[in-house]
Amino acid sequence: MKNIQMVDLKSQYLKIKNEVDQAVLDVIGSTAYINGPEVKNFQSDLEAYLGVKHVIPCANGTDALQISMMGLDLQEGDEVITTTFTFVATVEVIALLKLKPVLVDVDADTFNINIESLQKAITPKTKAIVPVHLFGQCVQMEAIMEIAKAHKLYVIEDACQAIGSDYIFKDGQRKKAGAIGDVGCTSFFPSKNLGCYGDGGAIFTNHDALASKLRAVVNHGMVKRYYHDFVGVNSRLDSIQAAILRIKLRHLDAYAQARNAAAAYYNNAFKDHPKLITPVRAPYTTHVFHQYTLITKDIDRDGLQAFLAEKNIPAMIYYPVAMHMQKAYKDARYKEGDFPVTEMLCRSVISLPMHTELDEEQLKYITDSVLEYVNQY
């Protein structure tokens, strides 16, 4: 049996090695390393895949979130609502821009932002909502867009973990994660479903004027070379990464199918187990399984992680500490116990290996090992 990886990037690369190697060599041969043709080609390909008018490549997913807020001209003290159960980047950029993060709880089944809690958090100072499409499936975007319209709020989708996922509207219409709000953001960190071989990110929008501003902000605020109309940053996706992403984008839907097949194996192995709750697939979204995350019940979750490690099975805990309990984001408004669902998840979730190269032998070994531990209880 091959060694089990949390994400097996080497095996994935070997399957597309010839395509990737040639694409990289072509960029090196062109010497167009920054904003070269491959960046524009990838931008066009991703626009077509997502069904959006504008893709603005940038240096990473965190920058994508920050630049989106800069482009929307949010001002110091403006309130931005997001979830407390997320990776730090979502809240980090709000604080960095001296905006005010307003945290809300999540649903216990999908791990995504709770709509009722979101509605209660809106005040006259609220200017934007950042829904996080966590672990690979979409938030209830139809409800969020209705709320945003009623209160004249911007919606900035954090789609870093769900690129390729479809949101299904009540009328049957489908849109890709990140293509619904005013702005969408993604990361191309290597472990993402669409990952490059370094850092990378992108911003999506259907608004022409906003796209023009975002393109300026990512490049030092320049609309015309050496004429700086906005305060900007230096955040670019380099041509080599764009060339790699262009190749991998062609395989993205197949990658999602492979991840779903692995998730189905896990689900079947753990079906109806009293100590394990398998991931819920909401009816309004497809799932691309960036992570496969179990909720454990009445067992030692950390003990399970250690047991798996002894068997050379990596398992991760996303996330052990919620944003409202992080030292850097402590706030007098929030205390332990204020977000019961998130705090329960922080104590009980565990993510198993999930990637495109898992085979049946590996999956059986992983599931047998998990069951060996939990069946002791």
N, C-alpha and C positions, 0 to 999 in steps of 0.2 A: 504493500500500500504506500502511495506517495505521502510525504509529510503533509499534514493538514495545516493550511494557512488560514488566518482570518480573512485575508483577501489574497488570492494567488495571482499576482500581477505577472510573474514570470511565465507561467503556463499560458496565460491569456496572450501575452506578447508573442510567444513562439508560434502561435496559430496565425498571426498576422505579420510575422517578422519581415517577410520579403516586401510587403506593401509599405510597412513603416520605415524600414531601412532605406528604401528607394526615395520615399518622400523626404526624409531627413537629408539624404545626400543631395537631392535636388535643391533644397533650400541652401545648403552649404555652398553648392556650386553657384547659386545665384548671388550669394552674399547679401541678399535682401533680408536681413535678420529682424528688422523692426518695421512693422507696418508694411511688410512685403505683400506680394500677390496672394500668398497662401492665407494670410489673415483675412483678406477681403473675400477669398473663395470660401473659407470656412464660415465667415459671417453670412454669406449668401446661402450656403447649404443649411445652416442652422435656422435662418429665417424661414426657409421653405419647410423644414421639418416641423418647426413649432407653429407655423402659420401666423407669424407676426411680421409687421412691417419693418421693424428695426431691431437688429442685434448690435450691441456695442460691446466688443470684447474688452476685457481689462485684465489686471494682473492676478486677481484671486477673488474668491467669493465674498470675503470680508470687505474688500474694496467695492465690490458691486453693490453691497448694501449701503455703504457710506456714500458713495457717489450718487446713488438713487436719492438719498435724503438731501444731499447737497443740490441736486438738480431740481428737486421740488421746492427748494428755497425755504425749508423748515427753519424756524428761528429759535434762538436760545430760549429755553423754558417751555416750548411747545411739547405737549404730551403725545407720546407714541405708545400705543397699546400693543403688547405682544405676550407670548407665553413664558412662563417661568420654567417650563420643561423643554429646554433647547440647548444647543451648543452656544457657548459664550458670545460668539461673534454677533449674534442677533441683537443682544443687549449692549455689547461693547461699543458698537458704532453709535448707538443712540446716546450713550453717556459721553463718548468722545466728542460729539458735536454739541454737547451741553444742552441736549434735549432732555426731556424727562421720561424715563421708561416707566410705563404703567403695566404691571404684570398681572396676568390672570391665569386661572387654573385650566386644566385640560380634561378631556373626556377619558374615562378609564378604559374604554374599548379601543379607540383609535389612537390615543396619545396626542391628539391634535386639539387645538384651542377650543374651549367650551364657549358656545355661542351665547348662552345666557349670561355667563360671567363677563364676556366681552361687552355686551349691551350695558350691563350695570356699571362698567368702568368708564363709560364715556362721560366727559364733562365739557363745559364750554371751552376748555383749553386743549381738548383733543384735536389733533390735526391729521393723524395717520394711524393705520392699523398695519401691523406686520404679521400676517399669518405664516406659520412655519409648516410646510408640508413634510412632516416628520417621518423618517424611516422608509419613505417610498410611496406614500399615498396622499392624496389631496385633502386639504381642509374643506369644509362645507362652504365653498366659494360663493355659491348663489346667495346664501343667507348673508354672508359678509358683504357682498357687493350691494345688497339691498340696504343693509345698515349704513354702509359708507355713503350711499346716495342720499339717504334720509338725513344724514348729519353733515354732509358735504366734507367727507374725509377722503384722504388719499389711501390707496391700498398698495402696499409694497410686498409682493410675494417672495418669501424666502423659499425658493424651490431647489436649494442646494442638494437635498437628498432625494428629490423626486423627479428629476428630468426624465422625460419620456412617459410619465404617468398622464392619463387622461382624466379630466373632470367631466362627468356626465350630467348635463342639465336636465331639469324635469321634462323638457320637451324632446329629449333625446339627443340634442346637440352636444358635441364634444369639443373641448378645448384642452390644450396641453397645460400642464402645471407651469406656472410662470407667465402664461399668455392671457390671463384674465384680468388682473388688476391694472392699475395705472402703470406699474413697473413690476417686472419680475427679475429675480437674481438667481444666478447659479454659480457653483464652484466647480472647477475641473481638477481639484485635488486628486492625486493618483488613485485613491481608494474609492472615489465616487463612481457611480454607474457609467458616466461618461467622464473618464479621467485622463489627464495628460501625463507626461513624464517629468513633471515639475509642478509649478504653480500656474494657475490660470483661472479666469472667471469670465462672466458675461452678464450683461444687463439687457432686458427685453422691454420693448414698449411699442404701442401702436400710435402714439402721439408724435406727430412730426416735429413740432416745436420743442418738445421735451427731449426728443432724440438728438436734435441739433445741439441743445445745451449739454446733454450728457457726453456727447462726443468731444465737446470743448473741455468739459471738466476733467475727463480722463487724461487730457493732454495739456496740463498746465493752464487750463482755462482759455486756450487759444482757439479763436474762430479762424483767424488769419495768422499766418506764421509771424511770431514776435509781437502780435497784438493780443493782449490778454483782457478779454471782456468779463471774465468771471474769475473768482478764486478757484483754483483747480488743484489737481494732484498729478503725479506721474504714475500712471497705472496702465500698463500695456501688456497685451498678450503677444509673446514673441512668435516669430514666423515658424520656428521649428515646432513649438507646441501646437500652433494652429494646424500645421501639416499633419501631425499625429492625430489630433482631434478630428480632422476631416476624414481620416481613415476609420477611426473608431466610431464616428457617427453613423457610418454605413452599417455597422454591426449592432447598433444600440438596441433595436427591437429584439434581435436574436439574443442579446445579453439578458434582456428582461425576461424572455421566455425561459432561459436557462435558470435564472434566479427563481422564477415562479415554480419551475419543476422541482428545484431543491426545497422550496418552501412547502410544496405539496407533500414531499416525502416526510419532512419534519412533522407537518400537521397530522399525517396519517399515523406516524409513530406515537405521537403524544395525544391522540384523539381521546377526548373524554377522561383524561387522567386527572384525578382529583387534586393533584399538587401543581399542575401546570395549566396555564391559560395560554392558548396559542393566539397568534395575531388575528385580529378581526379585519376582514376586508369590508369596508363600507360600501353600500350599494351605489353610491354616487361617484365612485372613483375606481380606476384600475390601480393595481399595486405593482411597483417595480422592485420591491424588496431590497432597498439599499441596506437595510438590516433585517435580520429575523430575530425578533425580540419576544421572549417569553415573560410572562408574569408568574413568579413562583408563589406558592401558597403554603404557609406553615412549615417551611423548611429553612435551612441555613443557606441562603443564596450565595454568600461569600464562600461557604464551605463547598458548594457545588462548583464554583469557579476554581477553587484550589484543587478539588478532586479531578476536574477535567485537565487542569494544567499538568498534574502528575501523569496523566495518560497522553500527554503531548497534544492536547486539544485546546487551542486558544479560545477564550470566551471573554467578552468585554461587557462592561457595565456602562451603558449610556442612559442616564447620567447619574452618578452617585450623589451629587449635591445640586439642588435646584438653584436657579439664579437668585432667588430672594434670600438664600442662605449663604451665598458666596461672600467672602470677606470684602472683595472689591466693590460689591453692589449692595451692601447692607443699607437698609433704608428704614427709617423710623416708622414708615407706613406699614411695614410688613414684619411679621414674626413667625416663628415656627408654629405650625398648626393652621395658618391662614389658607393654605393651599393643600387640602387633605389628599386629593387624588394624586397630585404631583409628588407629594411626600411619600405616599404609599408606593408609587412607582419607583422612586429613588431607592427605596428599601428592598424592592422585590424583583426588578427587571434584570434579565441577563440576555445578552445577544450571542447567538451561536455563529460559527463560520458561515459566511454567505458571500458567494461569488459565482462567477460563470463557469468555473472549472471543477466544481465538486462532482465526484463520481459516486456511484451507488455503494461501493466498498467503503469509502470515507463516510458517507451519510449513515450507513448502518453502524459503523464503529462509533460515530458521534452519538447517535440516538440510543444505542445500546448502553453507552457509558452514562448518559444523562439518566436513563431509566434505572440503571444499577444504583445510582446514588439516591434518586428520589424515592425509590421503592423501599429504602431502609426505613422510611417514616410511616 
